[in-house]
Amino acid sequence: MHTATIPLAAMNKPLNLRSKRFAADKYAYYAYLREHDPVHRGRVMPMVRATFLARYDDCASMLKNPRLVRNRTTATGGRRTPIPLPRSAALLLNGMLNADGADHRRLRSLVHKAFTPRAITALEGSIKTLSHALLDRAEAEGSVELVADFARPIPVAVIAAMVGVDTDQVPKFAGYIRAITEGMGGMTLLRTFFWDLPRATAFIRELIAEKRRHPADDILTRLIDAEEDGERLSEDELAAMVFLIIIAGHETTYNLITNAVFTLLTHPDQLRRLREDPSLIDLAIEEVMRFNGPVHSTKPEYATEDLTIGGVLIPKGSAVLPLLGSANRDEAVFADADVFDIGRTPNRHLGFGMGVHYCLGAPLARMETKIALHTLLERNPNLRFAVKPETIELAARIGWHQYKTLPLLLG
């Protein structure tokens, strides 16, 4: 039973998604919520409340409900944030991830013109080359800290190639990526908003200007050139789109690679099955996304009118958060939901979302993970943990299932 490690008293309190206890035992909390409190009034942060949805059907319905919107102002009439933020931070909040309706359709349509299958496939060769180069370096040592030395550098290099960052600028660009993606919570938030973001924004605006002067065969140039009904992306929208590529493309991918390796190593029967039949790798990645994926919730959405979900009233203006990590373990939808089965099909997981905000970069994340995983396993038939797996810590980050480090022995 999932709830064995958690006192009942803890279950009866409003859930706090930033607590270390929740981070360490989230699947136990999810099981309790699905059974006893599927529409739960909890905390996103100590002073910020939201309604959490724990069951698959409620989450899927929410993600397709036009009466729930990403833009808080649309629902409440108030400002998007409690305090004024610098313009660079506003770019993040006003990007496509937080747009609704016609505005979202316009932005997504323009981005689709740049995010073509051909553009994604063109990155395949460089991902393979980089994966091998990273392992050449690690295998000389006989060990690797997977997050820092393998999983993270792959999407950093891919994003740099996508937006056309010159080779000598990649270290600076990587520093901005790390500062932005790791600084969106806790005590580092103010530094990120008022120091890192303005500098990253200036770097991105100069990059856009350079692409206007010297167009290249990259996705940023295609975003600049994309046109729909005579409209193009504005300067701010282009900058916001680069931020979106950085945040969504970086975090989802490196955590998916990490989670896939952790999950396979803790399920040796399934790892053996994959080694014996490598054609299962695509299904295996989908099962990782369901069983132990990195994305456990979306951005909050806000009710534009009073709603009833699962028999519970959601007042107008209230924030609603789908717990995708819980939905993906819902026994009503997935047979043997707590069993990791790399041959599972069909697999209608919500790991990449659903509806109009379905992850645009899902094909790229899948491709990067497939190449990284195949390369790592093929070159290291004796891959194993360098520490006891139960000592590997999870980050207490809202909406993420993220391992801080993953030390491995190669061979």
C-alpha positions in Angstrom: 0.0 0.0 0.0 1.4 3.4 -1.0 0.4 5.3 2.1 2.4 3.1 4.6 5.2 5.6 4.9 3.0 8.6 5.5 1.1 9.3 8.7 -2.6 9.8 8.2 -2.4 13.2 9.9 -0.1 14.4 7.1 -2.7 13.2 4.5 -5.4 15.2 6.2 -3.5 18.5 5.9 -3.6 20.7 2.7 -0.9 19.4 0.4 2.2 21.6 0.0 3.9 20.9 -3.4 7.1 22.5 -2.2 7.5 20.2 0.9 10.4 17.8 1.0 8.1 15.1 2.4 5.8 15.4 -0.7 8.8 15.3 -3.0 10.1 12.1 -1.5 6.7 10.3 -1.3 4.6 11.9 -4.0 3.3 8.6 -5.4 2.0 7.7 -1.9 0.2 11.1 -1.7 -1.2 10.6 -5.1 -2.6 7.2 -4.3 -4.3 8.6 -1.2 -5.7 11.6 -3.1 -7.1 9.5 -5.9 -9.0 7.3 -3.4 -10.0 9.7 -0.7 -9.7 13.4 -1.9 -9.4 13.6 -5.7 -10.3 17.3 -5.9 -8.0 18.6 -3.2 -7.6 22.2 -1.9 -3.9 22.5 -1.3 -0.9 24.8 -1.5 1.4 25.5 -4.4 3.5 27.5 -1.9 2.9 28.2 1.8 0.7 31.3 1.0 -0.6 30.3 -2.5 -3.6 28.0 -2.7 -4.9 25.9 -5.6 -7.3 23.1 -6.3 -5.4 19.9 -7.2 -6.9 17.2 -9.5 -5.6 13.7 -8.8 -7.7 11.5 -11.2 -7.0 10.9 -14.9 -10.4 11.8 -16.2 -10.6 15.1 -14.2 -7.1 16.1 -15.4 -7.8 15.3 -19.0 -11.2 17.1 -18.9 -9.5 20.2 -17.3 -6.8 20.3 -20.0 -9.5 20.5 -22.7 -11.9 22.9 -20.8 -12.1 26.3 -22.5 -13.5 27.8 -19.2 -10.1 27.3 -17.6 -7.4 29.7 -18.9 -3.6 30.2 -18.3 -3.9 34.0 -18.1 -4.9 34.9 -14.5 -6.0 38.4 -15.6 -8.7 36.9 -17.9 -10.3 35.1 -15.0 -9.8 37.5 -12.1 -9.4 41.0 -13.7 -6.4 41.5 -11.5 -2.7 41.6 -12.3 -0.8 38.4 -13.4 1.6 38.6 -10.5 1.3 39.9 -6.9 4.2 42.3 -7.4 5.5 44.2 -10.4 8.3 42.4 -12.3 11.0 43.6 -14.7 10.2 43.4 -18.4 12.4 40.4 -18.9 10.4 38.4 -16.3 7.2 39.6 -18.0 8.4 38.0 -21.2 8.3 34.6 -19.6 4.8 35.2 -18.2 3.4 36.5 -21.5 4.8 33.8 -23.7 2.9 31.1 -25.5 2.7 28.8 -22.5 0.5 31.4 -20.7 -1.5 32.5 -23.7 -5.1 31.5 -24.4 -7.6 31.5 -27.2 -6.9 33.3 -30.4 -3.6 34.7 -29.1 -2.4 31.2 -28.3 -3.5 29.8 -31.7 -1.7 32.6 -33.5 1.6 32.0 -31.7 1.4 28.2 -31.9 0.6 28.4 -35.7 3.7 30.6 -36.3 5.9 28.3 -34.2 4.7 25.3 -36.1 6.1 26.8 -39.2 9.6 26.7 -37.7 9.3 23.5 -35.6 9.0 21.2 -38.6 9.8 17.5 -38.6 12.7 18.2 -41.0 14.1 20.8 -38.6 14.0 18.3 -35.7 15.4 15.4 -37.7 18.3 17.6 -38.9 19.6 17.6 -35.3 19.8 13.8 -35.0 23.4 13.5 -36.2 24.8 16.1 -33.8 22.9 14.5 -30.9 24.5 11.1 -31.6 28.0 12.7 -32.0 27.6 14.6 -28.7 26.3 11.5 -26.8 29.3 9.5 -27.9 31.8 12.3 -27.1 30.3 12.7 -23.6 30.6 9.0 -22.9 34.2 8.9 -24.3 35.1 11.4 -21.6 33.2 9.6 -18.9 34.2 6.1 -19.7 37.9 7.1 -19.3 37.0 7.7 -15.6 34.8 4.6 -15.3 32.0 6.5 -13.8 29.6 9.4 -14.6 27.4 11.8 -12.7 24.6 11.4 -15.2 22.8 14.6 -14.7 25.7 17.1 -15.0 28.0 15.1 -17.3 25.6 13.5 -19.8 21.9 14.3 -19.5 22.1 18.0 -19.1 24.7 18.9 -21.8 22.7 17.2 -24.6 19.7 19.6 -24.6 22.0 22.5 -23.9 23.9 21.8 -27.1 20.6 21.1 -29.0 19.0 24.4 -27.9 22.2 26.3 -28.8 22.1 24.7 -32.3 18.4 25.4 -32.7 18.7 29.1 -32.0 22.1 29.4 -33.7 24.4 30.3 -30.9 28.1 30.4 -32.0 30.4 27.8 -30.6 32.4 30.3 -28.5 29.2 31.6 -27.0 27.8 28.2 -25.9 29.4 28.3 -22.4 27.8 31.7 -21.7 24.5 30.5 -23.1 24.7 27.4 -21.0 25.2 29.6 -17.9 22.1 31.6 -18.7 20.1 28.3 -19.2 21.2 27.0 -15.9 20.5 30.3 -14.0 17.0 30.5 -15.5 15.9 26.9 -15.1 17.3 26.4 -11.7 16.3 29.8 -10.3 12.6 29.6 -10.6 11.8 28.9 -7.0 12.8 29.5 -3.4 15.4 32.1 -2.3 17.0 32.4 -5.8 13.8 33.7 -7.4 14.5 37.4 -6.9 18.1 37.0 -8.2 16.7 35.2 -11.3 14.1 37.9 -12.0 16.2 40.9 -11.3 19.7 39.8 -12.3 19.9 36.7 -14.5 16.8 37.3 -16.7 17.7 40.8 -17.7 21.2 39.6 -18.8 19.8 36.6 -20.6 17.2 38.8 -22.3 19.9 41.1 -23.6 21.9 38.1 -24.9 18.8 36.8 -26.7 17.8 40.2 -28.2 21.3 40.5 -29.6 21.1 37.0 -31.0 17.8 37.9 -32.7 19.4 41.0 -34.2 22.3 38.9 -35.5 19.9 36.5 -37.2 18.1 39.4 -38.8 21.5 40.6 -40.2 22.7 37.2 -41.1 20.0 34.6 -41.5 21.0 31.0 -41.0 19.6 27.4 -41.3 18.3 27.3 -37.7 14.9 27.4 -35.9 15.4 31.0 -34.7 15.8 32.3 -38.2 12.7 30.3 -39.2 10.8 31.9 -36.3 11.8 35.3 -37.5 10.7 34.5 -41.0 7.5 32.7 -40.1 4.3 34.5 -41.3 0.6 33.7 -40.9 -2.0 35.9 -42.5 0.5 38.7 -42.9 1.5 38.5 -39.2 4.9 37.7 -37.8 6.2 37.3 -34.3 7.1 40.6 -32.6 10.5 41.2 -31.0 9.1 40.4 -27.5 7.3 37.3 -28.8 10.5 36.1 -30.4 12.4 36.6 -27.2 9.6 34.9 -25.2 9.8 32.0 -27.7 13.5 31.5 -27.1 12.9 31.5 -23.4 10.2 28.8 -23.9 12.6 26.7 -26.0 15.2 27.0 -23.2 12.9 26.2 -20.3 10.7 23.5 -21.9 13.3 22.0 -24.2 16.0 21.8 -21.6 14.3 20.7 -18.4 11.9 18.2 -19.8 14.6 16.5 -21.9 17.5 16.1 -19.4 15.1 15.0 -16.6 13.5 12.5 -19.0 16.9 11.0 -19.8 17.8 10.9 -16.1 14.4 9.4 -15.0 14.6 6.8 -17.8 18.0 5.6 -16.6 17.0 5.6 -12.9 13.7 3.7 -13.6 15.4 1.1 -15.8 18.2 0.4 -13.3 15.6 0.0 -10.5 13.6 -2.5 -12.7 16.4 -4.9 -13.9 13.8 -7.2 -15.5 12.6 -4.5 -17.8 16.2 -3.3 -18.5 17.1 -6.9 -19.5 14.0 -7.0 -21.7 15.0 -3.8 -23.4 18.6 -5.0 -24.0 17.2 -8.2 -25.5 14.8 -6.4 -27.7 16.0 -2.8 -28.5 13.0 -2.2 -30.7 11.0 -1.7 -27.5 12.8 1.6 -26.8 10.0 3.9 -28.1 7.4 2.1 -25.9 9.9 2.2 -23.0 10.2 6.0 -23.2 6.5 6.4 -23.2 6.2 4.1 -20.2 8.9 6.2 -18.3 6.8 9.3 -19.1 3.8 7.5 -17.5 5.3 5.7 -14.6 8.1 8.0 -13.5 8.2 11.0 -15.9 9.7 14.4 -15.1 6.5 16.6 -15.6 4.0 16.1 -12.8 1.8 19.2 -13.4 1.1 21.9 -15.9 1.0 25.7 -15.4 -2.0 26.7 -13.1 -5.2 27.4 -14.9 -7.9 29.8 -13.7 -11.6 29.4 -13.7 -13.4 32.1 -15.8 -16.7 31.1 -14.1 -17.9 28.9 -11.2 -17.2 25.3 -12.1 -17.9 21.9 -10.6 -15.2 19.3 -10.9 -15.7 15.9 -9.3 -18.6 17.2 -7.3 -16.5 20.1 -5.9 -17.3 23.8 -6.6 -14.4 25.7 -8.1 -15.1 29.4 -7.6 -14.4 31.9 -10.5 -10.8 33.0 -10.4 -9.6 30.0 -8.5 -6.4 28.3 -9.6 -6.6 24.7 -10.7 -3.6 22.4 -11.1 -3.8 18.9 -12.7 -1.5 16.4 -10.9 -0.3 14.6 -14.1 2.0 12.3 -12.1 -1.1 11.1 -10.2 -3.3 10.8 -13.4 -0.6 8.6 -15.0 -0.9 6.1 -12.1 -4.7 6.0 -12.1 -5.8 2.4 -11.7 -9.2 3.3 -13.5 -7.3 4.0 -16.7 -4.1 1.9 -16.6 -4.1 -1.8 -15.8 -1.5 -2.6 -13.1 -0.8 1.1 -12.9 2.0 0.7 -10.4 3.8 -1.8 -12.6 6.6 -0.5 -14.9 6.0 -2.4 -18.2 8.1 -1.2 -21.2 5.7 -3.1 -23.6 2.6 -1.3 -22.3 0.2 -0.4 -25.2 -1.9 1.6 -25.5 -0.4 4.1 -23.2 -2.5 7.3 -23.1 -0.3 9.0 -20.5 -0.5 12.8 -19.8 3.3 13.3 -19.5 3.4 15.8 -22.3 0.0 17.3 -21.5 -3.1 17.3 -23.6 -5.3 19.7 -25.6 -4.2 23.0 -27.0 -1.1 23.2 -24.7 0.2 19.7 -25.6 4.0 20.0 -25.6 5.2 21.3 -28.9 8.7 19.9 -28.3 7.6 16.3 -27.4 9.0 14.8 -30.7 12.4 16.4 -30.0 12.5 15.3 -26.3 11.6 11.8 -27.4 14.4 11.8 -30.1 17.1 13.1 -27.7 16.1 10.6 -25.0 16.1 7.7 -27.5 19.5 8.5 -28.8 21.0 9.2 -25.3 19.5 6.0 -23.8 20.5 3.8 -26.7 24.0 5.1 -26.7 24.5 4.8 -23.0 23.1 1.2 -22.8 24.8 -0.1 -25.9 28.2 1.2 -24.7 27.8 0.1 -21.1 26.4 -3.5 -20.8 27.3 -3.4 -17.1 25.8 0.0 -16.2 24.9 0.2 -12.5 24.4 2.6 -9.6 27.5 4.0 -7.9 25.5 4.5 -4.7 22.5 2.9 -3.1 19.5 4.0 -5.1 17.5 4.9 -2.0 20.0 7.6 -1.2 19.4 9.4 -4.4 17.5 12.6 -3.6 14.6 14.2 -5.4 14.3 18.0 -5.7 11.4 19.6 -4.0 10.2 21.5 -7.1 6.6 22.2 -8.0 5.4 20.2 -10.9 8.6 18.2 -11.4 9.9 14.7 -10.5 13.6 15.5 -10.7 16.6 13.6 -9.3 19.3 16.0 -8.0 22.2 13.7 -9.1 22.5 10.2 -10.5 26.0 8.7 -9.9 26.7 5.7 -12.1 29.4 3.2 -12.7 30.2 2.5 -16.4 31.4 -0.7 -18.0 
